Amino acid sequence: MKNRKLLIITTVICLALIVTALPLLGACDNTEKTSTTTSPTTPVSVTAGPTTTTAPLKTSATPGSTETLKVGIMTPTTGIAAEKGVPLQDANLDCIKYINDELGGVNGYKIEVDWLDSNYNATQAVANVKKFMDDGCLFFTTSSSTEMGYVQEIANRAGFPGLVAYASPSNYHPPQHIYGQTPDYGDDWIGFTNYYLKNVWKGTGKPKMALMLLNNPTGAGAKNAAKALADTLGVEIVATEEHAATTVSEMESLTRVKALKPDVLYISSTPKPSAVIIKNAVELGMFPGVTIGVCHAAMVKSLIDLAGADVVEGVYGTFPTVMWTENVPGMAKMTEYVKKLHPKDEGNPDYIAAWAQSLIIAEILKKALDNVGYDVLAKGDAKAWEAIEKYGFQKLAGYDVGGLQGAVKYSAGDNRLTKFNRVYRIVNGLISSPSPWVEAPLVKYETFDWYGK
């Protein structure tokens, strides 16, 4: 009986000691957690059976698997501009894969792409941008000036920043929330015309130029530049002819142009219509003879494929990137990915431009993260849009994009992030003979009373 009482007393004492010790154990556990989570770079050892691995601690300052940076990307992958949209989409997404897989994203945060096809269609493009905003994207990109033209009013009204690869002056004059990756179609005309006057024109007086323009912002950019600067540069515009992206013949318009005896024919259009125009010019006996220049939208591999190498031999054109044979720092990795994922795109300058666009996307995100941190961007709301524009886009200060294009820099009042262009010539079926980089001047189109009317 005495032994039984002793056992009960001993048990009670032990239980009391255990209860007393619990808070102390809890305090020790809390102290340990606090000390390890104060440093986001401190690894924690996780043991499962005999195997020990190391995993980073997740804190508000450390990227986690569900913490991403969402960006909307729109390309004309189907529709009447698909010959450009397909390689542009391929390069955009291939480069994002490279950034996420090999570079670990941006400051440790993966880029989450909300990609949509515009079909080069206004209704679809508008729906895409609305979805980008609803999905919490930080900003969005388009491939073409026409896509951006469809959506810029909505984006500007909302304060939703956009980046267009191939821009027209109308996309950002006056400057609001849309930015151009490369010199615009007005800059193309200025760059080509200056080059032509200095290097090609051998006559006296003003050369006669005829403009063959796509009936959208691609053509309007060249038209506006010529209207603003033709007299200043010293050329006479003798004809301005417009065409649709679906044109199958421009014999009628070129017959009118031929009668005016132009010295130079400038085409601001996409590859398919440009190929039609050049073939028609050959059929009419205008080319060779007249000098032909094209804007950067047309100066791509598909122009050669569509028209035939012999037809476009000697055609000049602008383009804002290097070509595939050039030895620049960003070429090797891009070439590795195109060979591995989309070998059909190798040799196409559109792939280079869109790869560069994705590198610029990453640089914009990096600038914003460095300046305001992830938490400000996390919601993808109006405040995040304001932050990405002010501390991302507008903090770009000479990023070299691996040498693939001109350096990227924001200047107040000028939403062209790159001002440098080149003139090339098609020789033996290749886009070659690059001119030196030429900086395009800022033309404040909004100051002309005819602009936008």
KOLSEFI-333323 format. One record per residue (C-alpha): residue in one letter; x negated, y, z negated. Coordinates in pm, whole numbers, plus 32768, in hexadecimal, padded with zeros to 4 digits. Layout:
# residues N
   r     px     py     pz
   a      X      Y      Z
...
This chain:
# residues 453
   r     px     py     pz
   m   8000   8000   8000
   k   7EE3   80EC   7FA4
   n   7E34   8094   80EC
   r   7F72   80E9   81AF
   k   7F90   8240   8109
   l   7E24   8283   8151
   l   7E55   822F   82C1
   i   7F7F   831F   82DD
   i   7EC0   843B   8236
   t   7D93   8405   831B
   t   7E70   840A   8451
   v   7F1A   854F   83E7
   i   7DCB   85F7   83AA
   c   7D4A   858C   8501
   l   7E7E   8611   85B0
   a   7E5B   875B   84F9
   l   7CF2   8778   8563
   i   7D4E   8733   86CF
   v   7E62   883C   86D0
   t   7D75   8936   8631
   a   7C6D   88F3   873B
   l   7D4F   8919   8870
   p   7D4C   8A99   8881
   l   7BD4   8A95   8863
   l   7BB7   89A2   8985
   g   7CA4   8A78   8A53
   a   7BD6   8BAC   8A08
   c   7A9B   8AFD   8A7A
   d   7B4A   8A96   8BC1
   n   7BC1   8BFA   8C09
   t   7A69   8C86   8BC9
   e   79CF   8B97   8CC1
   k   7ACA   8BED   8DD5
   t   7A99   8D61   8DA7
   s   7922   8D48   8DC0
   t   7928   8C7D   8F04
   t   7A2F   8D45   8FBE
   t   7983   8E94   8F8B
   s   7891   8E3F   90A6
   p   7939   8DDB   91ED
   t   77F4   8D4A   926F
   t   77BF   8C5D   914B
   p   7800   8AF7   91BE
   v   78BB   8A03   90E1
   s   7865   8893   90CC
   v   798E   87B1   9112
   t   7960   8647   90AC
   a   7A35   8528   9129
   g   79B0   83D9   90B4
   p   7845   83A9   9112
   t   7846   84B7   9224
   t   7801   8627   91D0
   t   7847   8740   92CB
   t   782A   88B9   92BA
   a   7953   899D   9304
   p   7968   8B1A   92F6
   l   7A4A   8BB3   91F4
   k   7B79   8C66   9282
   t   7BB8   8DC0   91F6
   s   7C63   8EF6   9279
   a   7B14   8F60   930A
   t   7AC7   8E14   93B3
   p   7B66   8D9C   94F8
   g   7C48   8C71   94C8
   s   7CCB   8B74   95C1
   t   7E18   8C2A   95DD
   e   7D86   8D8B   95E6
   t   7D60   8DEE   9751
   l   7D50   8F25   982A
   k   7E6F   8F17   9923
   v   7E4D   8FBE   9A77
   g   7F3E   8FBB   9B9E
   i   7EAB   8F70   9CF5
   m   7F79   8F99   9E33
   t   7F09   8F28   9F8E
   p   7FBD   8F12   A0E0
   t   7F7E   8D9B   A0F5
   t   80AB   8D5E   A1D4
   g   8152   8E3B   A2D6
   i   80C8   8F13   A3EC
   a   7F7E   8F5F   A33C
   a   7F31   8DFC   A2CA
   e   7DEF   8DEF   A396
   k   7D67   8EE2   A295
   g   7E33   8E7A   A167
   v   7DBA   8D12   A157
   p   7C42   8D5A   A135
   l   7C8E   8E80   A04F
   q   7D57   8DA0   9F66
   d   7C51   8C8E   9F75
   a   7B3A   8D7B   9F0F
   n   7C00   8E2A   9DFD
   l   7C50   8CE1   9D51
   d   7B00   8C3C   9D95
   c   7A4A   8D5D   9CF0
   i   7B30   8D5C   9BC1
   k   7AE8   8BE8   9B9E
   y   7974   8C36   9BA4
   i   799C   8D48   9A9E
   n   7A68   8C69   99B8
   d   79AA   8B22   99E7
   e   7844   8B99   99FB
   l   7842   8CE8   9949
   g   793D   8C89   983C
   g   7A30   8D96   98AB
   v   7A02   8F00   9841
   n   7968   8F30   96E8
   g   79DF   8DCF   969F
   y   7B48   8E06   9711
   k   7BBD   8D46   9843
   i   7C67   8E04   995C
   e   7DC8   8D82   9990
   v   7E38   8DC2   9AF5
   d   7FA2   8DFF   9B4C
   w   7F7F   8DCB   9CC6
   l   809D   8E11   9DB8
   d   80C0   8E15   9F32
   s   8150   8F57   9FC2
   n   81A2   8EC8   A119
   y   813C   902A   A18B
   n   82A4   9080   A138
   a   8326   91AE   A076
   t   8438   90FA   9FB6
   q   834F   8FE4   9F4A
   a   8237   90D3   9EEB
   v   831E   91A1   9E0D
   a   83A1   9065   9D65
   n   823A   8FF7   9D29
   v   81D5   9137   9C79
   k   830A   9133   9B9E
   k   82AE   8FD0   9B3A
   f   8147   9036   9AF1
   m   81C7   9142   9A03
   d   82C4   9059   9960
   d   81BA   8F4C   9936
   g   80D5   9035   9872
   c   7FC3   905D   9977
   l   7EC5   916B   9920
   f   7EB0   91E5   9A87
   f   7EE4   915C   9BE4
   t   7E35   9148   9D34
   t   7EA1   913F   9E9D
   s   7DDA   90E5   9FCF
   s   7E6C   91E6   A0BA
   s   7ED1   9351   A0C7
   t   8025   92E9   A14A
   e   806D   920A   A01E
   m   8003   9323   9F37
   g   80D2   941A   9FFE
   y   8206   9349   9FB7
   v   81D0   9345   9E3E
   q   8108   9479   9DDB
   e   8236   954F   9D86
   i   82B0   944D   9C8A
   a   8155   941A   9BFC
   n   8108   958D   9BE2
   r   8254   95D5   9B3A
   a   8212   94C7   9A36
   g   80A2   9523   9A06
   f   8042   93C1   9A76
   p   7EE0   93CE   9B0A
   g   7E9C   9330   9C5C
   l   7D63   92E0   9D25
   v   7D7D   92C0   9EA1
   a   7C66   9217   9F65
   y   7CAB   92C0   A0B4
   a   7D41   9415   A06F
   s   7DDC   9531   A12F
   p   7DD0   969D   A0BC
   s   7F46   9690   A076
   n   7F08   958E   9F63
   y   7E5D   968B   9E7E
   h   7E85   97E9   9F09
   p   7EDD   9891   9E28
   p   7E27   97B5   9D29
   q   7F06   9706   9C2B
   h   7EE9   959D   9BB2
   i   7E76   94EE   9CF3
   y   7D02   94BC   9D3E
   g   7C4A   9451   9E77
   q   7B3F   9345   9E6F
   t   7AA2   93B3   9FB6
   p   7AA1   94E7   A098
   d   7BF9   9518   A132
   y   7C6F   9519   A29C
   g   7C3A   968E   A2B0
   d   7AD3   965B   A23E
   d   7AAF   954F   A34C
   w   7B0E   9644   A45D
   i   7A24   974F   A3D4
   g   7903   9658   A3B2
   f   7931   95C6   A50D
   t   795C   971A   A5B2
   n   7820   97A4   A512
   y   7761   966E   A57C
   y   77EA   9681   A6DE
   l   778B   97EF   A705
   k   762A   97B9   A684
   n   75D6   9668   A71F
   v   76B9   9615   A845
   w   7740   9751   A8EC
   k   7653   97CE   A9FA
   g   7736   98C7   AAAC
   t   7763   9A3B   AA84
   g   7879   9AF1   A9D0
   k   797D   9A3C   A900
   p   79BA   98CD   A949
   k   7B25   986A   A988
   m   7BB1   9770   A88E
   a   7CF5   96A9   A89D
   l   7D87   9619   A75D
   m   7E38   94C6   A75F
   l   7EE3   94B0   A60D
   l   7FA5   93A9   A54F
   n   80F2   9441   A4E4
   n   80AD   942A   A36F
   p   7FAA   94BA   A279
   t   7E8F   9409   A332
   g   7ECE   94E4   A462
   a   7F40   9615   A3A1
   g   7DF3   962C   A2EA
   a   7D33   965C   A42C
   k   7E3C   9749   A4B4
   n   7E26   9827   A37F
   a   7CAA   982E   A387
   a   7CA5   988A   A4F6
   k   7DA6   9999   A4BF
   a   7CD9   9A29   A3A1
   l   7B7C   9A13   A435
   a   7B7A   99D9   A5AF
   d   7B32   9B46   A5FE
   t   7A2C   9B5F   A4ED
   l   7974   9A28   A561
   g   7990   9A85   A6D1
   v   7A77   998A   A77A
   e   7BB1   99BE   A846
   i   7CD7   98DB   A7F6
   v   7D82   98A6   A946
   a   7E7D   979A   A8E2
   t   7F1B   9700   A7AD
   e   7FCF   95BA   A7F4
   e   8078   94E3   A6EC
   h   80C1   936E   A6F5
   a   8160   9265   A618
   a   80A8   914B   A56B
   t   8170   905A   A643
   t   810D   90F3   A791
   v   80BA   9002   A8A9
   s   8064   9106   A9B2
   e   7FEE   926F   A9B3
   m   7FCB   9288   AB2C
   e   80C8   93A2   AB3F
   s   8024   947C   AA36
   l   7EC5   9433   AAB8
   t   7F30   9490   AC1A
   r   7F93   95E6   AB94
   v   7E4A   95FF   AAD9
   k   7D7C   9595   AC09
   a   7E0A   96B3   ACD3
   l   7D78   97A8   ABD6
   k   7C17   971F   AC11
   p   7BA8   96FD   AAA5
   d   7A3C   96C7   AA4B
   v   7A8E   9601   A913
   l   7BB0   952B   A89D
   y   7BDE   9511   A725
   i   7CBE   93FC   A69E
   s   7D39   940A   A536
   s   7DF5   92C4   A513
   t   7DE0   915B   A4A1
   p   7D35   9044   A568
   k   7E59   8FBD   A634
   p   7ED0   910A   A6C8
   s   7D67   917B   A6F4
   a   7D1B   903F   A7BA
   v   7E4A   9084   A898
   i   7DDB   91EA   A8D7
   i   7C74   9190   A92C
   k   7CE2   9077   AA18
   n   7DD2   9167   AAC4
   a   7CBB   926B   AAE3
   v   7BE5   9165   AB90
   e   7D04   9109   AC78
   l   7D32   9278   ACD6
   g   7BC0   92A3   AD22
   m   7B8E   9397   AC02
   f   7A9C   92BC   AB3F
   p   7978   929A   AB66
   g   7955   9407   ABBB
   v   7A0F   94C0   AAAE
   t   797B   949B   A950
   i   7A5E   93DA   A861
   g   7A54   93FF   A6E9
   v   7B31   934F   A5E9
   c   7B79   9387   A47A
   h   7B08   9296   A36C
   a   7C56   91DE   A368
   a   7C07   915E   A4C6
   m   7A8C   9137   A4B2
   v   7A9C   8FCF   A43A
   k   7A62   8E72   A4C0
   s   7BCD   8E3E   A522
   l   7BB6   8F5E   A61E
   i   7AA5   8E9E   A6D3
   d   7B66   8D58   A6BD
   l   7CAB   8DF2   A73A
   a   7C20   8EC1   A858
   g   7AF8   8DEC   A8BB
   a   798A   8E3F   A885
   d   7954   8EAB   A9EB
   v   7A7D   8F9C   A9DD
   v   7A0B   9054   A8A4
   e   7899   9057   A8F8
   g   7812   91B3   A8AC
   v   793B   9229   A7DC
   y   78DB   9308   A6B5
   g   7988   9306   A566
   t   7968   936F   A3FE
   f   7959   9288   A2D3
   p   7915   92DA   A166
   t   784C   91A5   A104
   v   770D   90F6   A16D
   m   7721   8FCE   A259
   w   76DC   8E61   A210
   t   7574   8E57   A288
   e   74FC   8F6B   A19F
   n   7424   8F24   A072
   v   74CC   8FD0   9F4A
   p   74EA   8F51   9DE2
   g   7659   8EF0   9DF6
   m   763F   8E2C   9F3B
   a   75C1   8CDD   9EB8
   k   76D6   8C9A   9DBC
   m   77E7   8D0C   9EAB
   t   7758   8C2D   9FBE
   e   7749   8B07   9ECE
   y   78BB   8B2A   9E7E
   v   7933   8B62   9FE2
   k   7878   8A2C   A058
   k   7905   8960   9F39
   l   7A6E   89D9   9F35
   h   7AC7   8A84   A080
   p   79BD   8A3E   A189
   k   7AA3   8ABE   A29E
   d   7A7E   8C1B   A20B
   e   7904   8C28   A223
   g   789C   8D3F   A30C
   n   79DB   8E06   A2D5
   p   799C   8F63   A245
   d   7AF7   8F61   A1A5
   y   7A79   8E55   A0B7
   i   795A   8F36   A04D
   a   7A44   905C   A00E
   a   7B35   8F92   9F38
   w   7A1B   8EE6   9E77
   a   7996   9042   9E2A
   q   7AF4   90AF   9DC2
   s   7B01   8F9B   9CBD
   l   79AA   8FFB   9C38
   i   7A2E   915E   9C14
   i   7B61   90D7   9B5D
   a   7A77   9039   9A60
   e   79AB   9177   9A3C
   i   7AE5   9248   99FB
   l   7B50   9151   98EE
   k   79F5   9153   9854
   k   79EC   92CD   983E
   a   7B3F   92D3   9794
   l   7AE0   91C1   969F
   d   799A   9270   9649
   n   7A52   93B6   960A
   v   7B98   9355   9560
   g   7B87   91E2   950F
   y   7C73   90C3   9558
   d   7D8B   911B   9467
   v   7DDF   925B   9524
   l   7DFC   9195   9669
   a   7EA6   905F   95DF
   k   8012   90C2   9616
   g   7FEC   912B   9780
   d   80DF   9249   9745
   a   80DD   93BB   97A4
   k   7FDA   9409   9698
   a   7EFC   92F5   971D
   w   7F23   937C   9881
   e   7EBB   94D4   980C
   a   7D8D   9441   975A
   i   7D1E   936D   9882
   e   7D31   949B   9967
   k   7C84   9594   9881
   y   7B81   94AA   97EB
   g   7B5F   93B0   9908
   f   7B91   944B   9A61
   q   7B1D   95A6   99FC
   k   79E8   9528   9946
   l   7955   9485   9A7D
   a   7803   9528   9AAC
   g   772F   948A   9BBB
   y   777E   9315   9BA7
   d   76C1   927E   9CCE
   v   77A7   9152   9D16
   g   767D   9071   9D5B
   g   761A   914B   9E81
   l   7746   90CC   9F49
   q   77D2   9229   9F7D
   g   778E   938E   9F15
   a   776B   93D4   9DA2
   v   78B3   9400   9CE7
   k   78E0   9547   9C30
   y   7A09   9618   9BC6
   s   79FB   978F   9C01
   a   7B0A   9872   9B74
   g   7C00   98D1   9C83
   d   7B83   97C4   9D72
   n   7C27   966D   9D4C
   r   7B43   95CC   9E4F
   l   7A62   94F2   9D7B
   t   7970   94B8   9E9A
   k   790E   95CA   9F8D
   f   7816   9509   A066
   n   785C   9473   A1BA
   r   779F   93DA   A2DE
   v   77CB   93C6   A457
   y   778F   9273   A4FC
   r   7798   91F1   A660
   i   7807   90A1   A6EA
   v   76E2   9001   A79E
   n   76E2   8E9B   A822
   g   781D   8E49   A75E
   l   7795   8EC9   A613
   i   77D5   9003   A548
   s   7677   9090   A535
   s   7598   91C3   A565
   p   75FE   9272   A423
   s   75C5   93E5   A3FF
   p   7536   9472   A2BB
   w   7633   94A8   A1A3
   v   76EE   95EC   A1DD
   e   77A0   96A5   A0C5
   a   78FD   9716   A122
   p   7956   987A   A0B7
   l   7A89   98BE   9FE4
   v   7BA0   994A   A0BC
   k   7CB6   99E4   9FEB
   y   7DD0   9993   A0D9
   e   7ED2   9A0F   9FE1
   t   7E57   9B73   A01C
   f   7EC4   9B70   A18A
   d   8023   9BF1   A1BF
   w   806E   9ADF   A2C1
   y   8008   99BF   A1DE
   g   8120   98D3   A181
   k   8215   996A   A278
